[in-house]
């Protein structure tokens, strides 16, 4: 059963920003909001300040891959938004993966 969905609509992102908790490190800002369902929704935000379309799309691909490799560790019933910060442009996949794992642990959304 696939419980992972994407946040797509602006109002979904705004709801997570307004009511969710945020935590950040050098590369990523993570917003987490608990929802009352069994599904987990994730959204990615990469601003134009980060770079041109090629760079932004590369970062989104890295986000998606890092999330895909770690999603089995996460609890259900949450909405997640990942926001890229400027230094991420020079980061490797390993650094982004490590950063996401750190933020997931710190925000207490990893299964026991």
Secondary structure by P-SEA (a helix, b strand, c coil): cccccccccaaaaaaaaacbbbbbcccbbbbbbbccccbbbbbbbbccccccaaaaaaaaaaaaaaaaaccccccccbbbbbbbccccccccaaaaaaaaaaaaaaaccccc
